[in-house]
Structure formats: C-alpha cells, structure tokens
Amino acid sequence: MTSRLRLTLILSFLIFCMPAVLWSQATQTLRGQVTDQLLQKPLAGATVALPGQNKSTITDEQGNFRFIHVPIGLQQIRVSHAGYKPAQLDNITLISGKEQVLNISLELDVQVQEEVVVKARGVRNRPLNELSLVSARAFSVEETQRYAAAVNDPLRMSTSFAGVVAADDGNNHIVIRGNSPAGMLWRMEGVDIPNPNHYAVTGGSGGGISILSSQLLANSDFVTGAFAAEYGNALSGVFDLRLRKGNNEKREYAFQAGVLGLNLAAEGPFSKNYKGSYLVNYRYSTLGLLIKMGLDMPGGATTNFQDLSYNVYLPTKKAGTFTLFGFGGLSDQKFNPEKDVTKWEEEIDRKSGVFKGNTGAAGFTHSIRLGGNSSLKSALVFSGQENGYNEKYLEQQDSIVNTFNAGYLTKKITLSTTLNQQVSRRHSLRAGIILNQINFRYEQKSRDQPGEEAEQKLDIRDNTQTVQAFTQWSFKAGNRLNITGGLHFLYLNLNKSAALEPRAAIKWDANNRNSFSAGYGLHSQIQPMGVYFARTPQNGNWTEPNRKLGMTRSHHFVLAWNRQLAKGLKLKTELYYQHLLNVPVSIYDTSSYSSINMIAGFMTEALENKGKGKNYGLEISLEKQLRNYFYFLLSNSLYQSKYTGADGIERNTRFNGNFANTFTAGKEFVHHSNKRSIGINIKTVYAGGYRTTPIDLQASINEGYTKYVESKAYSGRIPGYFRTDLRLSLKMNKPGYTSTFSLDIQNLTNRKNVYDYFFDRHKGEVVTYYQTGIIPVFNYKIEF
C-alpha cells in the first residue's frame, strides 16, 4: 500500500467518523439567576452545583451563574446560600438547539442562627407564590408540551390534576371541584387579564384554542381553592401565569408547523453589553392558510385565527426593571346552511352563522427594590375583548330570518401596585391595590321560540370601575410551620356593591415525609357585566331588573395531607367544602334556574341573589416526578355539587359528575448519546357523566322547540365519560438545532361520548349530540 493511498484512507476514516466524534461531545450552556423568593432580589455568593458533572460555581453580584459544555440530556442542580433553605431542581432538560436559562428562587431560613440542618428539597411542583399554602401547585411549560392531548395549552394540561374535569371536548373550558367554568381568574405577570383563548364566548374563561404560546410561558401557578389574599373576583380557580425572559446573550429561534397552526418564535439580546432581551411569538392557523390557498371546507365552513404574544425585558442600573408584555388574538368562524331542502336531515342544516372573537392585552411592569427588605412592583395594562355572533335560519328554501345577533365589546384599563416587605426573618407582608376602568358596548337581539320576532335583549353603552385591595401577612414559626392571614376587598362602582373577604392558611411539615395544611377563604365574584343590563318587558316598557345584583360569594375550607413515599413519589390528599351564597336565581319561585349552571354568556332574565350551592369532595393524587425519563400522575376525585334555586329545591348542579379518575404517564426512550429520543405519553380519563334535564317530547312537538320538564331539572344523567389520548414524539438533537416530530391522537378509541340531548324540530324527535371522535394532531418543531 502506497503512502498516498494510506493517507487517503486515514483522512477518509477521520472525515467519516468526525460527526460521531463531535456528537459524542455535544454540550450546551446552562446558566441562570438565583433570587430571594419574596423580594426577587439577586443573591450573590450562592453555591450552585451540578452533582452529575462534579461541577460547582458561585453566583456573581447579580445572582448569575453559568456552566458551559454541559452534556445534553437530564441534569440536576443544587443551590445553597447562607441564611436560605437549599433547593434542588431535578430533570432539567438540555437540548442542543437552545441554551437553558433558569431563575431559581430560595426561601429564607428562619432558624439559621440555631444551626438547624435543612436538606435540599425539590421545588418542581411547589407553588411559586409562597403565600399559597393549600390547593396550589406550580406547572411547567414542559408539562404542557409533554402531557398527551395538552397541545401546549395550560387548560387542557390541567385536566390531569385532581378536581379538574373538561366541560366538553369542543373547547378547553374546565370544571374545578364542581364549579362553573365562568368562576375562574386569569392573571399574567401579577395582573388580571381577559380570557386568553380563541373562540372565547363572552362571560367565559375558556375557548377553542389557547392564544398563549408555550414559547413565552415560564413555570406558573394553578390554584383550585382557598386562594391567597391577592387573588380576587373568582370562585373556582386561578391561573397565575408568568412569562419567560428571552435569552439576553444569544439569538435563538423556534418554528412549528402542524394541524393547529404555523408558529414562529424569536428571542435574543438588544446589544452585547446590555442585559435586556426580547421574546416574541406569532402564529397563524393552518386551516385559515389552506382556505386562502383555495381549499374548500365541508359545508362551506371556514375557521381562521392568528395571534401574537411578546415579552420585552428592560433592566436599568438604578431605576429598577421594566417589562413590556402582551398578547393578541383574532378568530372567526363561518358556516353556511344547506340550501337544498331535500338534504335537510337536522335542524343545524338550516342554520348559518358568523362568529368572531378578538382578545388582546398590552402593558408594562416596573419593579424596584426599596432598600434591602422591600420591593415594589407596579403594572399598567390596556386590554380588550370583542365577541360577536350572527345566526340566521332557513324557514323555507327562499326564506331566511335572523334569529340571533349579538356584539359584545369590553375595554379595560388596569393599574396595580404590590408591595413586598420582609419585616424580619419570621414575618413578611404583601399588600396591593388593583384599579379597573371598564368601558363596554353590549348589544343582543334574539328570539325565545321559533316563529317569534327577535327582540332587543341588550343595548347598552356605559362604563364603570372596580377597586380591589389586599393585604397578606406571613409568619414562619420555624422552618416547618408557616401561617398566613389576610384580607381582600372588592368593590363595584356600578351598583356600589362591596365585599370584604378574610383569608387564612397554615402549613406544618411534620417531618421530611409528611406535611399537613389547612386553609379558609371567603371569595366573591362580580356577575358578567352584561347581566346587569339585561332588559325585560314590564307594563309595556323595557326595564333593567338586574342593575342591583350583588356579588356571588363562596366560603372555601380545605384540609390537606402530603406524604413523600419515596424519592420523587408523592401522595397528596385534599378534603374540601365550598358553600356558595348570594347566587343569582330567577325572581319566580317556581323556577329552577341558577347561574351556577352557566358556562358562559349573559342571562337576560330578571334575577335576584337568593340562591345557594355547595361543593364538597375528596381528592387523592399519586405522582411520580420525571425520573429516568419516566413519570406518572394518578388523580382521583370523589365529589358532590348541589344547588338550590328560587323554588327552594336542592338539586344536582349541571356539573355534578360525582367522580373523575385520570391517569397520565409517559416514558422517553433515549439514545445513549442523547442524539435522539422517542417519547410515549398517554392519558386516560374516566369520569361520571354530567347532569341533564329531561325533555318533554310531546310538548316539544306541540310547541316546535325544546321543552324541558323544569320540575325535574338536572335529574337526568349523561352516560359516563371515557377517553384515551396518546402522544408519540421523536426528538433529534443535532449540532446547533433540535427537531421534534409529534403526533397527538385524541380520543384514541374513537369512543362516542355523549354531549347532551336536544329536540330536533326537523326530525320531530329527541336527538343525541356526541362529542368529538378520534382526532390526530401532527406537529413539527425545530429550535435553533
């Protein structure tokens, strides 16, 4: 063999093997900031360690730390600082496409002078709000991306948790502990925001598709009862969302394409020597794009949406930190009637509709430290929500009538400020005020029965104001005992209604394995604004009987026990009781109506605050946190949900399913070099059916529309709900980028779960409406 041939073979071998050599050394940067949990001030001098890599470092004056050349895959971080409890973060996922930037908050150690040794504790599901001691947990962006059928949506992801059930498959409304979905509060960066969902109905808290991109969200809190004092104007639950800062050192991008939409995200620094950053995400619906390209949809239906969200981080040297954030979504849906009368099979064939829903919020925050023990955060947010629906009905082939026409526009200006004060190692205080200026324009014209003329039920242009104020104190009797107490005040200037709400909670860590907690809170919620302006005829004139309606109120009681069974395996049990009062019901003592059973919308009948209700139950969850690329969550709920209307009869609420069992699990099979991985995630739900009111068939035939047996309201029951979802994914790490292919198969067994029963005038019989069947959702994502 000649020297030239030998050299050629050696070079060829090196060239062939070079990618494998380079790949075997695939690494990524892991960095972040360590802060005080209450004041969010940077902690200099903290020790940050990567046990799996035998590396450690010390945070600088701004609390920053950095590890370079960390192998991709799962990593663990341990953080310690004099005077603070050590913390541990498990299962941090490093990919080749993006740097991992963390914000780690440490809790003050109140017994540091007594030289008590405290072991590092995982912080994965611990609420980010240290004042939320019961019925609260943090959720991660990873969970919204990993859980089967979550499709990056916090609402759909939350249905894996105990006490949370989907209202139906057609949207992401959720029922929390038997409460109406309308009782939920959305917050972003500490400020109340409008419902952040496409195809949202006025007065509701969900919709068809989330506007919020997982690219922007950081770990956030989800609360299901006995809320901390800072949360107001809600009865069932709170999504307290936090936004991620963009990478302030390196420009990074992500692109997604799938059934739901085309998605583009970008983030990066403004300049090399400035620590500020931007993060922006835009999405356009895939169906909308295909329609614009000429695709014909069945029945002439069209569906379209697009959204934009952003977060801009602007720190200064002396004036504090500013952020600019916001989101906006446009959505519309149209469907046309079947004009060939010979093809009419159901009532829906004779209807046409145009729906639009536009939602947005834009604002800024300012955070500043006031000395070493205080911080102040203020925010100003402009938001708006517009919904409209126009429905027409083909009486005959050439005769079309307008049956429903509505437009709801709400504009809001929100100003809030919150003060955090570390009074001492044992005592801390949080207090704040939230002011809202609300302007609205509501119109609704509808008919009650076929053959009638549509009447004006709403026609108002007005404005009002709300004031919320809160104060909450925290006392740490020791590292194992925490007590909080506070007050929340809510005032509606429209009718001068007000509520003062006490809140209290206690948590005791009996030992390293067991903790016990209890909480109480009185909560109030303003009625959906359009309800106050409903018009009813009286003596030939239109009146507004609901102007003086008060707030719906609710007492929450919670007892909880957490048991650490093994490393990463936790058993959580909660017992709760909720008593609702001042619930709007009909003014007629023969009516069974209650606003407790509303999912969304405006009730246009005369109401008064004489109803009541109760929800009580037991929740048991067994959760194995992600370890060795495997996790599972088994959630079980047993509950009762009752209400009493104006007729004085106690009945099941619409949402009283009595039980819900959910099993969510996943396993990732990882190549030894982390070059690629295959993920299999599954979710199975078995829940009791919701309640329904029997239909009087003969009366419906005689009248030509659905007539219910009101005396038997919600005495019927829909069959039990069963559904299995499967998520398959393939992740490939390449030098400089990461690609992920995923397939979510929703309702894998194609089970026909019943939605409800309705009288069909065209058929002259009661028909069953079913929920969605099997739906495959394919998605491709690249991060670089």
C-alpha positions in Angstrom: 0.0 0.0 0.0 1.5 3.3 -1.1 1.9 6.2 1.4 -0.6 8.3 -0.7 -3.2 5.5 -0.5 -2.6 5.0 3.2 -3.0 8.8 3.9 -6.2 8.9 1.8 -7.7 6.0 3.8 -6.8 7.7 7.1 -8.3 11.0 6.0 -11.5 9.3 4.7 -11.9 7.4 8.0 -11.4 10.7 10.0 -13.9 12.5 7.8 -16.4 9.7 8.2 -16.0 9.4 12.0 -15.7 13.2 12.7 -19.5 13.8 13.1 -19.7 10.9 15.6 -16.6 12.3 17.5 -18.1 15.7 17.5 -21.5 14.3 18.5 -20.1 12.4 21.4 -19.1 15.7 22.9 -22.4 17.5 22.2 -22.9 20.0 25.0 -24.9 23.1 25.9 -24.7 26.1 28.2 -26.7 26.0 31.4 -27.0 29.3 33.2 -29.4 31.4 35.2 -30.0 33.6 38.3 -30.6 32.9 41.9 -33.1 35.2 43.7 -34.9 35.7 47.0 -38.3 34.1 46.8 -40.3 37.0 48.3 -38.4 40.1 47.2 -36.9 38.7 43.9 -33.6 40.4 44.7 -30.5 38.7 43.3 -28.5 36.6 45.7 -24.7 37.0 45.3 -22.4 34.3 46.7 -24.8 31.4 46.3 -23.2 28.0 45.6 -24.7 26.3 42.5 -23.7 22.7 41.8 -24.2 20.1 39.1 -23.7 16.8 41.1 -23.8 14.7 38.0 -20.9 16.6 36.4 -18.9 17.3 39.6 -19.1 21.0 38.8 -19.9 23.9 41.0 -19.7 27.7 40.9 -20.6 30.8 42.9 -23.2 33.4 41.8 -21.9 36.9 41.0 -23.2 40.3 42.3 -26.3 39.9 40.2 -27.0 36.4 41.3 -25.9 34.9 37.9 -24.3 31.6 37.4 -23.0 29.8 34.3 -21.9 26.3 33.3 -20.5 25.7 29.9 -20.0 22.5 28.0 -22.7 20.6 29.9 -23.7 17.4 28.2 -27.2 17.5 26.8 -29.9 15.4 28.5 -31.3 15.4 32.0 -29.3 17.4 34.7 -29.8 18.2 38.3 -28.9 21.4 40.1 -28.4 22.1 43.8 -28.3 25.6 45.2 -27.3 26.8 48.7 -26.8 30.2 50.3 -26.1 31.2 53.9 -29.4 32.2 55.5 -31.6 30.4 53.0 -33.0 26.9 52.6 -31.1 24.9 50.0 -33.0 23.9 46.9 -32.8 21.2 44.3 -34.0 21.1 40.7 -34.3 17.7 39.1 -34.7 16.7 35.5 -33.6 19.9 33.8 -33.7 19.0 30.1 -30.8 20.3 28.0 -31.1 20.2 24.2 -28.7 21.1 21.5 -30.9 23.8 19.9 -31.3 26.2 22.8 -29.5 27.3 25.9 -31.2 26.6 29.2 -31.7 29.7 31.3 -33.1 29.3 34.8 -34.5 31.5 37.5 -34.1 29.8 40.9 -35.8 31.3 44.0 -34.6 30.5 47.5 -36.8 30.5 50.6 -35.5 32.3 53.7 -34.3 30.1 56.5 -35.8 31.5 59.7 -33.7 29.3 62.0 -30.3 29.9 60.5 -29.0 31.2 63.9 -29.9 27.9 65.5 -27.7 25.9 63.1 -30.6 23.7 62.0 -29.6 21.5 59.1 -32.1 21.6 56.3 -31.8 19.2 53.4 -32.2 20.4 49.9 -35.8 20.0 48.7 -37.1 19.7 45.2 -39.1 22.8 44.0 -40.6 21.3 40.9 -44.3 21.5 41.9 -44.1 23.8 44.9 -46.2 26.9 44.2 -44.1 29.9 43.1 -46.3 32.1 45.2 -45.0 31.4 48.7 -48.3 32.6 50.2 -50.3 29.9 48.5 -50.2 27.1 51.1 -53.2 24.9 50.1 -54.8 23.7 46.8 -52.0 25.1 44.7 -49.2 23.8 42.6 -46.7 25.0 40.0 -46.9 23.7 36.5 -44.2 23.8 34.0 -44.0 24.5 30.3 -42.6 21.0 29.9 -45.8 19.5 31.2 -47.9 21.4 28.7 -45.7 20.1 26.0 -45.3 16.6 27.3 -48.8 15.6 28.5 -50.9 13.8 25.9 -53.5 16.0 24.3 -52.4 19.1 26.2 -51.1 20.6 22.8 -49.3 23.3 24.7 -52.5 24.5 26.4 -52.5 25.1 30.2 -56.2 24.5 30.4 -56.1 21.1 28.7 -53.0 20.2 30.6 -54.7 20.9 34.0 -57.4 18.2 33.4 -54.7 15.7 34.5 -54.9 17.2 38.0 -57.3 16.1 40.7 -60.6 18.0 40.9 -60.3 19.3 37.3 -62.6 18.0 34.5 -63.2 19.2 31.0 -66.6 20.8 30.4 -66.7 19.2 26.9 -64.3 18.2 24.1 -65.2 21.0 21.8 -63.3 23.6 23.8 -60.9 24.0 26.8 -63.4 25.1 29.4 -62.6 23.4 32.7 -64.8 22.5 35.7 -62.9 22.8 39.0 -64.4 21.0 42.0 -67.9 21.1 40.5 -67.9 24.9 39.9 -68.9 26.6 36.7 -66.0 27.4 34.3 -67.1 31.0 34.5 -65.7 31.2 38.1 -62.0 31.2 37.1 -59.5 34.0 37.1 -56.7 34.6 34.6 -53.6 36.6 35.7 -50.3 37.4 33.8 -47.3 39.0 35.5 -49.4 39.7 38.6 -52.2 41.5 36.7 -55.7 40.3 35.9 -56.2 39.7 32.1 -59.1 38.9 29.9 -59.8 35.3 28.8 -56.7 34.4 26.6 -58.4 31.9 24.3 -59.5 31.9 20.7 -63.2 31.4 20.0 -64.0 32.6 23.6 -67.6 33.3 24.5 -68.4 36.4 26.5 -68.6 35.7 30.2 -66.5 32.5 29.9 -63.0 31.6 30.9 -62.0 29.2 28.0 -62.4 28.8 24.3 -61.4 26.6 21.4 -57.6 27.2 21.3 -55.2 28.9 23.7 -53.8 32.2 22.4 -50.8 31.9 24.7 -47.7 30.2 23.3 -45.7 27.8 25.4 -42.6 29.6 24.0 -43.4 32.6 26.2 -44.6 30.9 29.4 -42.4 30.2 32.4 -43.3 28.0 35.3 -46.6 29.2 36.7 -49.2 28.6 39.4 -52.6 26.9 39.3 -54.8 27.3 42.3 -58.1 25.4 42.9 -59.4 26.7 46.3 -58.9 28.9 49.4 -56.8 31.4 47.3 -54.2 33.7 48.8 -55.5 37.2 49.6 -54.1 38.8 46.4 -56.5 36.8 44.2 -60.0 38.3 43.9 -63.1 38.2 41.7 -63.0 34.4 41.3 -64.8 31.4 42.8 -63.3 28.3 41.3 -59.7 28.6 40.3 -56.7 30.8 39.4 -54.2 30.6 36.6 -51.3 32.8 37.7 -49.1 32.9 34.6 -45.5 34.1 34.5 -43.6 34.9 31.3 -40.1 33.8 30.4 -37.4 36.3 29.7 -35.7 36.0 26.3 -32.1 34.9 26.0 -30.1 38.1 26.7 -26.9 36.8 25.3 -27.7 34.8 22.2 -30.4 35.0 19.4 -32.5 31.9 19.3 -35.5 30.8 17.1 -38.2 28.2 17.0 -40.5 27.2 14.2 -43.5 24.9 14.4 -45.9 23.6 11.8 -48.8 21.4 12.5 -52.6 20.9 12.3 -53.3 23.8 14.6 -51.1 26.4 13.1 -47.8 27.7 11.8 -45.7 29.2 14.7 -42.6 31.3 14.7 -40.7 32.5 17.8 -37.6 34.6 18.2 -35.7 35.8 21.2 -32.4 37.5 21.9 -30.5 40.5 23.3 -30.7 44.1 22.2 -27.0 44.6 22.4 -23.9 42.8 23.5 -23.3 44.7 26.7 -26.9 45.2 27.8 -28.8 42.5 29.8 -32.2 43.3 28.3 -33.9 40.9 26.0 -36.9 40.4 23.7 -39.1 37.3 23.1 -41.9 37.3 20.5 -44.2 34.6 19.0 -46.6 34.7 16.1 -49.0 32.0 14.9 -51.4 31.6 12.0 -54.0 28.8 11.7 -53.2 26.1 9.3 -56.8 25.8 8.2 -57.0 29.5 7.6 -53.9 29.3 5.4 -55.3 26.4 3.4 -58.6 28.2 2.8 -56.7 31.2 1.5 -55.0 28.8 -0.9 -58.3 27.7 -2.3 -59.2 24.6 -0.2 -63.0 24.1 0.1 -64.2 23.0 3.5 -67.2 20.7 4.0 -70.5 22.6 4.2 -68.7 25.8 3.2 -67.5 26.2 6.8 -64.4 28.4 7.4 -62.3 28.6 10.5 -59.4 31.1 11.0 -57.3 32.5 13.7 -54.0 34.2 14.3 -52.2 35.5 17.4 -49.1 37.5 18.6 -47.5 37.5 22.0 -44.4 39.1 23.4 -42.3 39.9 26.5 -39.6 42.5 26.5 -37.2 42.7 29.5 -35.6 46.1 30.2 -33.4 46.3 33.3 -31.7 49.5 34.4 -28.9 50.2 36.8 -30.8 52.5 39.3 -34.4 52.9 38.1 -35.4 49.3 38.6 -36.6 46.8 35.9 -39.2 47.4 33.2 -41.0 44.9 31.1 -43.3 45.3 28.1 -45.6 42.3 27.6 -48.8 41.5 25.7 -50.8 39.1 23.6 -53.5 39.5 21.0 -55.7 37.0 19.1 -58.1 37.3 16.2 -60.5 34.4 15.4 -63.6 33.9 13.3 -65.7 31.0 12.2 -68.4 30.9 9.5 -70.8 28.1 8.3 -73.5 28.2 5.7 -76.9 26.4 5.6 -77.7 23.6 3.2 -80.0 25.3 0.6 -81.2 22.1 -1.0 -84.3 21.2 1.1 -84.0 17.5 0.1 -80.8 17.3 2.0 -82.1 18.7 5.3 -81.6 16.0 7.9 -81.2 18.0 11.1 -82.0 21.5 12.3 -78.4 22.5 12.0 -78.6 22.0 8.2 -80.9 25.0 8.1 -78.7 27.4 10.1 -75.9 29.8 9.1 -73.7 31.6 11.5 -70.8 34.0 11.7 -68.7 34.2 14.9 -65.8 36.5 15.7 -63.7 36.7 18.8 -60.9 39.2 19.3 -58.9 39.4 22.5 -55.8 41.4 23.5 -53.8 42.9 26.3 -50.7 45.1 26.3 -49.0 46.6 29.2 -45.8 47.2 31.2 -44.5 46.5 34.6 -42.0 48.2 36.8 -40.1 46.5 39.6 -37.8 48.2 42.1 -36.2 47.4 45.4 -36.8 49.9 48.2 -33.9 49.2 50.4 -32.7 45.8 51.4 -36.0 44.4 52.7 -38.7 45.9 50.4 -39.7 45.7 46.8 -42.5 47.4 44.8 -44.0 46.1 41.6 -46.4 48.2 39.5 -48.2 47.5 36.3 -50.4 49.3 33.7 -52.3 47.1 31.3 -54.7 48.0 28.4 -57.0 45.1 27.4 -60.0 44.5 25.2 -62.3 41.7 24.3 -64.8 41.6 21.4 -67.2 38.9 20.7 -70.0 38.7 18.1 -72.3 36.2 16.7 -74.9 36.4 13.9 -77.2 33.4 13.3 -79.8 33.0 10.5 -82.3 30.3 9.9 -83.9 29.0 6.7 -87.6 28.8 7.3 -88.0 27.7 3.7 -85.6 27.4 0.8 -86.1 31.0 -0.1 -87.0 32.5 3.3 -84.2 33.2 5.8 -84.8 35.0 9.1 -82.3 36.5 11.6 -82.7 34.6 14.9 -79.7 35.9 16.9 -77.5 38.9 16.5 -75.1 40.0 19.3 -72.0 42.1 19.7 -70.1 42.5 23.0 -67.1 44.8 23.4 -65.3 45.4 26.7 -62.3 47.6 27.1 -60.4 47.8 30.3 -57.5 49.8 31.8 -55.9 48.1 34.8 -53.5 49.8 37.2 -52.0 47.7 40.0 -49.2 48.0 42.5 -47.9 45.5 45.1 -45.5 46.0 48.0 -43.5 43.1 49.4 -41.9 43.7 52.8 -39.5 41.3 54.7 -40.3 42.6 58.2 -38.0 40.1 59.8 -36.8 36.5 59.2 -40.1 35.3 60.5 -42.5 38.0 59.3 -43.3 39.2 55.8 -46.1 41.3 54.4 -47.6 41.7 50.9 -50.1 44.4 50.2 -51.5 45.9 47.0 -54.3 47.7 45.1 -55.9 47.0 41.7 -57.9 49.6 39.9 -60.0 48.9 36.8 -61.7 51.3 34.4 -64.2 49.3 32.3 -65.9 50.6 29.2 -68.4 48.4 27.3 -70.8 48.2 24.5 -73.3 45.3 24.5 -76.0 44.5 22.0 -78.1 41.4 21.8 -81.2 40.7 19.7 -82.7 37.3 19.9 -86.0 35.3 20.0 -87.0 32.8 22.6 -89.1 30.4 20.3 -89.3 29.7 16.6 -91.8 31.9 14.8 -91.3 34.9 17.1 -89.6 38.1 16.1 -86.2 38.7 17.5 -86.3 41.2 20.4 -83.6 43.6 21.7 -82.4 42.0 25.0 -79.3 44.1 25.5 -78.5 47.6 24.2 -76.1 49.5 26.4 -73.0 51.7 26.1 -71.6 52.5 29.5 -68.6 52.4 31.9 -67.8 51.6 35.5 -65.0 51.0 37.8 -63.8 48.3 40.2 -61.4 48.5 43.1 -59.5 45.7 44.7 -57.2 45.9 47.7 -55.5 43.2 49.7 -53.0 42.7 52.4 -51.5 39.4 53.5 -49.1 38.6 56.3 -46.9 35.5 56.6 -45.5 34.2 59.9 -42.9 31.4 59.9 -42.8 30.0 63.4 -40.0 27.8 62.3 -38.7 26.1 59.1 -41.5 23.6 59.5 -44.5 25.8 60.4 -45.9 28.6 58.2 -49.0 30.7 58.9 -50.7 33.2 56.6 -53.6 35.5 57.0 -55.1 38.3 55.0 -58.0 40.4 53.7 -59.2 41.1 50.2 -61.6 43.9 49.4 -63.7 44.1 46.2 -65.9 47.0 45.1 -68.1 47.5 42.0 -68.9 51.2 41.5 -71.8 50.3 39.1 -74.2 49.5 41.9 -72.0 50.2 44.9 -71.7 46.5 45.9 -68.7 45.6 48.0 -67.2 42.6 49.7 -64.6 42.2 52.5 -63.0 38.7 52.4 -60.9 37.1 55.1 -58.3 34.5 54.1 -56.1 32.2 56.3 -53.9 29.2 55.9 -51.4 27.1 57.9 -48.9 24.5 56.8 -46.9 22.2 59.0 -44.1 20.0 57.8 -44.2 17.3 60.5 -41.1 15.6 59.2 -39.2 15.1 55.9 -42.0 12.9 54.6 -45.3 14.3 55.9 -46.9 17.7 55.7 -50.3 18.9 56.8 -52.1 22.1 55.7 -55.5 23.8 56.2 -57.0 26.9 54.6 -60.1 29.1 54.6 -61.2 31.9 52.4 -64.3 33.9 51.6 -64.4 34.7 47.9 -66.6 36.9 45.8 -67.2 37.4 42.1 -68.9 40.2 40.2 -71.5 39.0 37.7 -70.7 39.0 34.0 -71.1 42.7 33.1 -73.9 42.2 30.5 -76.1 40.6 33.1 -76.6 43.9 34.9 -78.1 45.5 31.8 -80.5 42.7 30.7 -83.8 44.2 29.5 -87.2 42.7 30.3 -90.7 44.0 29.4 -92.8 45.4 32.2 -96.2 47.2 31.7 -95.3 47.8 28.1 -91.9 49.3 28.9 -88.4 47.8 29.0 -86.7 47.7 32.4 -83.3 46.6 33.7 -84.1 44.5 36.7 -80.6 43.2 37.4 -78.8 46.6 38.0 -78.7 46.0 41.7 -77.5 42.4 41.6 -74.8 41.7 44.3 -71.8 39.5 44.0 -71.8 35.7 44.2 -69.9 34.6 47.4 -68.3 31.4 48.5 -66.7 30.0 51.6 -63.8 27.7 50.9 -62.5 25.2 53.5 -59.6 22.9 52.7 -57.6 20.2 54.7 -54.6 18.6 53.0 -52.0 15.9 53.7 -48.9 15.3 51.6 -46.8 12.1 52.1 -43.5 11.6 50.4 -43.5 7.8 49.8 -40.1 7.6 48.1 -37.7 9.8 46.2 -39.8 11.6 43.5 -43.0 9.7 44.6 -45.7 11.7 46.4 -49.2 11.0 47.7 -51.4 14.1 48.0 -54.8 14.1 49.7 -57.2 17.1 50.0 -60.6 17.3 51.6 -62.6 20.4 50.7 -66.0 22.0 51.3 -67.3 25.0 49.5 -70.5 26.9 50.4 -71.9 29.3 47.8 -74.4 32.0 48.7 -75.9 35.1 47.1 -76.1 33.1 43.8 -78.3 34.8 41.1 -81.5 32.9 40.6 -84.9 33.7 39.0 -87.3 36.1 40.7 -90.0 33.5 40.1 -90.4 31.0 43.0 -91.3 28.2 40.5 -88.1 28.4 38.6 -85.1 26.0 39.0 -82.7 28.4 37.2 -79.3 29.2 38.9 -76.2 31.0 37.4 -74.2 28.1 39.0 -75.0 26.1 35.9 -73.9 28.6 33.3 -70.7 28.0 31.4 -70.6 31.5 29.8 -72.8 34.2 28.2 -75.2 36.7 29.6 -78.5 35.7 31.3 -81.2 38.2 30.1 -84.0 37.3 32.6 -84.7 39.0 35.9 -82.6 37.7 38.7 -82.0 38.1 42.4 -79.3 37.0 44.9 -81.3 34.3 46.7 -79.7 31.1 45.5 -77.2 28.9 47.2 -75.0 25.9 46.5 -72.3 23.6 47.9 -69.4 21.6 46.6 -67.6 19.1 48.7 -65.3 16.2 48.0 -62.1 14.2 48.4 -59.1 14.3 46.1 -56.3 11.8 46.1 -53.2 12.0 43.8 -50.2 9.8 43.4 -47.5 11.5 41.4 -44.1 10.2 40.3 -42.0 13.0 39.1 -39.9 12.6 36.0 -37.0 10.3 36.9 -35.0 8.1 34.5 -37.2 9.6 31.7 -40.4 8.2 33.3 -43.3 9.9 35.1 -46.9 9.3 36.0 -49.8 11.1 37.7 -52.8 9.2 39.0 -55.6 11.6 40.1 -58.8 10.6 41.7 -61.8 12.8 42.8 -65.0 12.0 44.6 -67.3 14.9 44.9 -70.9 16.3 45.2 -72.1 19.5 43.6 -75.5 20.8 44.6 -77.6 24.0 44.2 -80.9 25.5 45.3 -82.9 27.8 43.1 -85.8 30.1 43.7 -88.1 27.1 44.1 -86.3 26.1 47.2 -85.5 22.5 46.0 -81.9 21.2 46.3 -80.7 19.6 43.1 -77.6 18.4 41.4 -75.7 21.0 39.5 -75.1 20.6 35.8 -71.5 19.6 36.6 -72.1 17.1 39.3 -70.3 14.0 37.8 -69.6 12.6 41.3 -66.2 11.1 40.3 -63.3 11.6 38.0 -60.3 9.4 37.6 -57.3 10.3 35.4 -54.1 8.5 34.7 -51.3 10.4 32.9 -48.0 8.8 32.2 -45.0 8.9 29.9 -41.7 7.3 29.1 -38.9 8.6 27.0 -36.5 6.2 25.3 -33.2 8.0 24.9 -30.3 7.0 22.7 -27.2 6.5 24.8 -25.6 9.7 23.3 -28.8 11.7 23.7 -28.7 12.1 19.9 -32.4 11.1 19.6 -35.2 10.1 21.8 -38.7 8.6 21.4 -41.5 9.7 23.7 -44.7 7.8 24.5 -47.2 9.7 26.6 -50.7 8.5 27.5 -53.7 10.0 29.3 -56.9 8.1 30.2 -59.9 9.7 31.8 -63.0 8.0 33.3 -65.5 10.4 34.8 -69.1 10.4 35.8 -71.5 12.0 33.3 -72.8 15.5 33.8 -76.4 16.1 34.6 -79.2 16.9 32.2 -82.9 18.0 32.3 -85.4 15.6 30.8 -87.2 16.7 27.6 -90.9 16.7 27.3 -91.2 15.2 23.8 -95.0 15.8 23.3 -94.8 19.4 24.5 -91.8 20.0 22.3 -93.6 18.6 19.2 -96.6 20.8 20.0 -94.5 24.0 20.5 -91.9 23.3 17.9 -88.9 23.8 20.1 -87.3 22.0 23.1 -89.5 21.9 26.2 -87.9 20.7 29.4 -89.5 19.2 32.4 -88.4 22.0 34.7 -89.7 20.3 37.8 -87.0 17.6 37.2 -84.1 19.9 36.4 -80.8 18.1 36.2 -82.4 14.8 37.4 -81.2 13.0 34.3 -77.6 11.9 33.7 -75.4 11.7 30.7 -73.5 8.3 30.4 -70.1 8.1 31.9 -67.2 9.8 30.1 -64.2 7.7 28.9 -61.4 8.9 26.7 -57.8 7.9 26.0 -55.2 10.2 24.4 -51.8 9.2 23.1 -48.8 11.3 22.2 -45.9 10.0 20.2 -42.8 12.1 19.7 -39.4 11.8 18.1 -36.8 14.3 19.2 -33.5 14.6 17.4 -30.6 16.7 18.7 -28.2 17.8 16.0 -25.2 20.2 16.4 -26.8 23.6 16.7 -30.5 22.6 16.5 -33.2 20.3 17.9 -36.1 18.9 15.9 -39.2 17.3 17.3 -41.9 15.4 15.5 -45.0 14.7 17.5 -48.4 13.1 16.9 -51.2 13.6 19.4 -54.0 11.1 18.8 -57.0 12.5 20.8 -59.8 10.0 21.7 -57.7 7.1 20.6 -60.5 4.5 20.8 -62.9 6.9 18.9 -65.5 6.5 21.8 -68.7 8.4 21.2 -69.1 10.3 24.4 -72.5 11.9 24.8 -72.6 15.7 25.0 -76.3 16.2 25.6 -79.9 15.6 24.2 -81.9 18.1 22.2 -85.3 18.2 20.4 -84.9 18.4 16.7 -87.8 20.2 15.1 -87.0 18.9 11.7 -87.0 15.3 12.8 -89.7 15.7 15.4 -87.7 13.7 17.9 -85.1 13.9 20.6 -81.6 13.5 19.2 -78.3 12.8 20.9 -75.3 15.1 20.3 -71.9 13.4 20.6 -68.6 14.9 21.5 -65.6 14.7 19.2 -64.2 11.4 17.9 -60.7 10.5 17.1 -58.5 13.5 16.1 -54.9 13.2 15.0 -52.8 16.3 15.7 -49.4 16.3 13.9 -46.8 18.8 14.7 -43.1 19.5 13.7 -40.9 21.8 15.8 -37.3 23.0 15.2 -35.3 25.0 17.8 -32.1 26.7 16.8 
